[in-house]
């Protein structure tokens, strides 16, 4: 442990490392969605907490939003209650989400910018489409990680039988990067996926050759000088199986 010790260090390298660590923390843990389920951490935790509470569309009545927010705060997302409630409200607004993931009851705001009622007045449960986002989560379909105090496990991402990122779109500003993805129609996305699969092919990578190749991959290193880092083949982890489609954008 280096706590309490003074270590001489180069300020440029320390700034580069600290900035990159902070940027990755914001990107992964806060501001940008995961492409696997199209959700940011707070949205994923809300849906998973409601799943644990049994608040499914077909098998439960709505409960107070305050109860859901407390469950999320206490088990998975130790931030302000309004941060969780605002995210929950957005997932219930049909003018904010192409397909709302939460079925809300009460005043959840308006398209004119009117705020939602306080969390002690509104009620909610999962929307029907959320069953497809959470389907088979207990069947070892996804990886689980420790929660903030390592007393519980939470999913690293949700199974998401639907291409949620394309359906709902997303918008977020992180550190060093941002995203703005428009929402899409469910039928059109499914038709596009079927067309890509029909024209696609699975590519099996050949076994790794013993002899070392001399190719070099250039990658920009995040330092103030704009230095270019060269990666050798040993530093690259090749994908064993990949999928490519010959379909064109015009055909889609």
Phi, psi and omega in degrees: 000134180258012181294129179086356179259146178260122180241127175293137181211156177281127188296325181294319180290324179292317178297318179298314181294314183295319180295317181294319178298316180294316180299315181294325178297315180292319182296311187279322191253005184211301200264332186244146181283158173273130184296338183290326178231359177071018186241147168277161184306318183294321179292319179298318182291324177296312181297318181291320178297319179292327175296316178295330179281354180076024185271054179277156187300317187272345188239010184210152170270169180288153176234165180302136178300328179299325179293319178294315180300317178298321178297316180293316180297314186288333186251327191228331191226083186282065178235193181293149181296327181288331176297318179289316183294319178298319178294322179294318179299316181299322181289349179259354184269120180286351175263353175256327181245138176300318177227099183305136181270347180234137176265110183261151176230122184118194183275104178254030177088178181222167180292342179278359177100005177293135182286160175288159175293165180300153185297343179281348181258327185273160178229160184201160168207173181292144174283164183299322183293337180293339176299327179283336178283327184257001186303133175063026182292337178275001185256032177058038179274340181226164177277145176246145180233166177292147172282189189297331180245015175060028177259343180222168175251144175227153182289138175292332174199166182262156184302319173049079175295340178259149174285076191299323182297320179287323182292310187271335189071183179193157177214130180195147178242117180254209177251113180089350177200163180212170178218148174209100183246125180286156175284161181224159179286137184300312182297319181293321179294317179296316178299320179294320179296318178297318180295320179295319179294320181297326180260007185264176178208144176273134181248120177266124180288143177290156178300144183297127180286148182286323181287145184272133176272166185248018180284156182231135175254129181266136180219134181285127178270136184281076175229160186297332184280352182071029182295143179259128180260135179259127179253132176271173182298328182294335182271356181256130178262103183288147176282129183287323180228134178223171183226131178232150178233141180271002182291146181258166180296323179296322179292325177292000000 
